[in-house]
Amino acid sequence: MDSLNTVIKGDPNNPALYALRGDWRAMEGDNDPALADFNRAIELDSLNDEWYLKKARLLIDMKEIGRAKSMLDKAIYIVPSSVGMMLLISEIYFWAGDYQKCINWSNAALGFDKYLAQAYYLKGLAHKGSGDTSMAVSNFRTAVEQDPDHFNSFIQLGQLFEIAQHPLASDYYANAVRVQPENVEAIYAYGLSLQTKGEIEKAKNQYFTILGLEPNNFKAIYNLGYVNLILEENVDSGFYYFEKVVQIKPNYDNALYNLGYCYELKGDKEKALNHYRKVLSFSASHTLAAQGVNRLTNG
């Protein structure tokens, strides 16, 4: 930072230097000085939308979305061709639940550049939010046509096709993982989608991939337990994974229930009953646990 301050002293009318220092200050959490730097960059070069966007994004990070929106509403008249500002305004309207204005601003951006994947993505979110699934899918698909690496659109398509129980869901999740191969949430969604399709070995491979990235990811471990116990009828393997889950997350009710079920299948009714009752002690509405208690006490 000291060296950058020295450079700025030697070139005090260079807006890019103030913007760079603003970036550094924002990363350090020095928000007010960062805003001052972005303001200085705007003063020196008011026709460069990059400075407005930096200031707006910092304000959004500061949870001052209204202030960011007010600034952008004025700035768009100074730089009326800024598709970056149009897209950010569109996004803000989406957050506010004003889906039509979100679509309008994305369309305005597309008027300048019809290949903007982010604009189609935002329109897809707006249509999804308003309940128009068909238009949402159409826009998300257009987004990935414009940008074959548009991660968020692949995730949205996967979710929508999963809701419809369509087999293409896993293909969209697979593309999301291709784009971000270490994104645990995407890998998990892909694995679960494969599991739903009955592609068990492929699903297990995804869960193992997650554990390579996050060894204590209890969701992946739980799903391995579920696959082994319920789908492959391997009680010992299921027991192993559910026991690991409970070690990581002691009050995970479904893992505790399934661990109890493993004990029941192994013939240890007392331990099974203890697990079912423990589940009911903090999750009284757990139907399977209640059924387990009835099964072992009234059978």
Protein Blocks (a to p, Z undefined) as FASTA:
>chain_A
ZZmmmmmmmmmmbmklmmmmmmmmmmnopamlmmmmmmmmmmmmmmbmklmmmmmmmmmm
nopaklmmmmmmmmmmmmmmlmklmmmmmmmmmmnopaklmmmmmmmmmmmomklmklmm
mmmmmmmmnopaklmmmmmmmmmmmmmklmklmmmmmmmmmmnopaklmmmmmmmmmmmm
mlmklmmmmmmmmmmnopamlmmmmmmmmmmmmmmlmklmmmmmmmmmmmnopaklmmmm
mmmmmmmmmmlmklmmmmmmmmmmnopaklmmmmmmmmmmmmmklmklmmmmmmmmmZZ
